[in-house]
Amino acid sequence: MEIISFRTPGLGDQSYLLTHEGRGVLVDPQRDIDRFVAKAAERDVELRFVLETHLHNDYVSGGEQAALATGAQLVLPAAAAAAYPHTPAFHMEDIPGGRGLSIRPIHTPGHTPEHTSYLVLVDGEPVAVFSGGSLLVSSAGRPDLLGPERARTLARLQHGSLHRLAGLPGGVELLPTHGEGSFCTSTGAGRYTSTIAEEVAGNPLLAIGDAEDFADELLAAPMPIPAFYPYMGPANTMGVPPMPPLGVPTLSVADLADQPEGTRVVDIRPRARQAGGLLPGAVGIELDTDFGSWAGWLLPYRAPLVLVADPGQDVAEAVTQLARIGIDTVRGVVTDPGPAADQTFELLDLPAFAARLAQPGAQLLDVRMPGEHAAAALPGAVHRFLADLAVHGVPAELDASRPVLVACGSGRRASIAAGLLLAAGYRPVVLTGAGVTDLLRHPAAD
C-alpha cells in the first residue's frame, strides 16, 4: 500500500491518493482534479473510490467531477445529503474495496455535523485513518464555522470524536485534511501527518477530559472566518461544474471601461512593481500560494475580475486558485497598465521604516489578526485586521493628510492594505520583509 499526499499550501489542506494492488482511493480532492487523475494514471491504478470526509467549508470539492471522470464510486457521509449521486457512508459499515482492502466509515461530528473519518483496513488490520477536519496533528478542526449558534454543540461533539479516534490502535497513521495554514484548525496545527500513538501522547486537546472544558478551550479565542467560507458548504452540497478554462484573454486598460458593473481589478504583480503604480481602485494581491484565499476574503464573492500581471507571469495559477474556491469570473488580464497605473506607495525595509516611525507625528496601522495583535502589540499603533479594513474602511483615528505606515507579520498583508488605503485617499508606507514583532525588537522602538 502507498499513500500519496497532495499539499495545497495556500489553503493549508492535503488531499490523498491511496493505492493498493492496482486500485486507488482518492480522499478529499480539490476542484483541480487533473493532478490527482494524472498521479493515478502514473501509478497505473484504477480509481475505485472517491471519499469525502465532510462538506468542506474552505474549498470547492472536486469529488463529484473526479468520480464522473474516472468512473470511481463517490462516497460521502450519510448525513451530508448532497444533491448529486453518491454512496452514503454509514457509521461502522465497511465498504469492501477488494484484494484485502476495505474502508470503515467512523462518524466523527464536530467540525461539521455530518463529518466522517475513514479507517483503512488491509486484510482486516487497521493501518491508516483519513480524519479530515476531526483529529488533526496537535490540534482539531474548528467547530464554529457554521455559526456561533451551533459552535458549542459541535465543540462538545468534537470532544467525543477526538477520543473515538484516539481509541484506534497506536500504530494507525493519522492523515488529516486540514493542517498548518488552514483557517479550519482550532489552533496552530503542526506537522501534516502523525500516528494515533503520537497524538495520544502529545496532542494537548486529547488531554482535556471534560467536554465542557474542551469546548471552552476551542471557543476561547476563535480566529476570523474568511468571507468566502459561507459559500463553500452550499456549493459542495449542490455540486459544481468542472474547472473553468485557465487561459483568459489579454485586455488593454481601455477595455476596462467595457467591463460589467462591479468589476474589480486585482494586481497580482510583485509588491515592488505594485508600489511603482497601481491602476486606480485596484487591489494589489501579489501572486503567492495564498492569493486565492485573500482574493476570496477581500473582494465581493463572484464579482467579475480583471487581473493585472507582468508579461510571463503565471496567470493560470491565479485562475486555478480562484476556481478552487468557486470563483470563475476572471474576464481577462492586463499586462501593460502603462501610465494609467499612477497610484504609488512606498516600500521600506525595517531600518528605514523604524526611522520613519520614530519621526514626530508618525502614525502606524497594524493589519494583523486580532490574536496576533493581542500577543504582541506595538504601543501607539492603530489596529485593524486586513479583512476588516476591506469591509469597514480606514479607522477614524488615522489622518489622511499624513502618510500611514502599515505593518503586519511579514509585509504581505501590509502590501495588500496599501491598495485599500490608496483607494480611500491615504498615502501608505509599507514595511516589507519584516513585521511588527521585528519593530518591537528594533532599537528605534526603545
Stockholm file with secondary structure:
# STOCKHOLM 1.0

chainA/1-446         MEIISFRTPGLGDQSYLLTHEGRGVLVDPQRDIDRFVAKAAERDVELRFVLETHLHNDYVSGGEQAALATGAQLVLPAAAAAAYPHTPAFHMEDIPGGRGLSIRPIHTPGHTPEHTSYLVLVDGEPVAVFSGGSLLVSSAGRPDLLGPERARTLARLQHGSLHRLAGLPGGVELLPTHGEGSFCTSTGAGRYTSTIAEEVAGNPLLAIGDAEDFADELLAAPMPIPAFYPYMGPANTMGVPPMPPLGVPTLSVADLADQPEGTRVVDIRPRARQAGGLLPGAVGIELDTDFGSWAGWLLPYRAPLVLVADPGQDVAEAVTQLARIGIDTVRGVVTDPGPAADQTFELLDLPAFAARLAQPGAQLLDVRMPGEHAAAALPGAVHRFLADLAVHGVPAELDASRPVLVACGSGRRASIAAGLLLAAGYRPVVLTGAGVTDLLRHPAAD
#=GR chainA/1-446 SS CEEEEEEEGGGTEEEEEEEETTEEEEESCBSCTHHHHHHHHHTTCEEEEEECSSCCSSSCBCHHHHHHHHCCEEEEEGGGCCSSCCEEECTTCCEEEETTEEEEEEECCSSSTTCEEEEEEETTEEEEEEEETSEETTEEBCSCTTCHHHHHHHHHHHHHHHHHHHTSCTTSEEEESBCTTCTTBSSCCCSSCEEHHHHHHHCGGGGCCCHHHHHHHHHSSCCCCCTTHHHHHHHHHHCCCCCCCSCCCEECGGGGGGSCTTCEEEECSCHHHHHTCBCTTCEECCCSTTHHHHHHHHSCTTCCEEEECCTTCCHHHHHHHHHTTTCCCEEEEESCCGGGCCBCCEEECHHHHHHHHTSTTCEEEECSCHHHHHHSCCTTCEECCHHHHHHHCSCTTSCTTSCEEEECSSSHHHHHHHHHHHHTTCCEEEECSCCHHHHHHSGGGC
#=GC SS_cons         CEEEEEEEGGGTEEEEEEEETTEEEEESCBSCTHHHHHHHHHTTCEEEEEECSSCCSSSCBCHHHHHHHHCCEEEEEGGGCCSSCCEEECTTCCEEEETTEEEEEEECCSSSTTCEEEEEEETTEEEEEEEETSEETTEEBCSCTTCHHHHHHHHHHHHHHHHHHHTSCTTSEEEESBCTTCTTBSSCCCSSCEEHHHHHHHCGGGGCCCHHHHHHHHHSSCCCCCTTHHHHHHHHHHCCCCCCCSCCCEECGGGGGGSCTTCEEEECSCHHHHHTCBCTTCEECCCSTTHHHHHHHHSCTTCCEEEECCTTCCHHHHHHHHHTTTCCCEEEEESCCGGGCCBCCEEECHHHHHHHHTSTTCEEEECSCHHHHHHSCCTTCEECCHHHHHHHCSCTTSCTTSCEEEECSSSHHHHHHHHHHHHTTCCEEEECSCCHHHHHHSGGGC
//
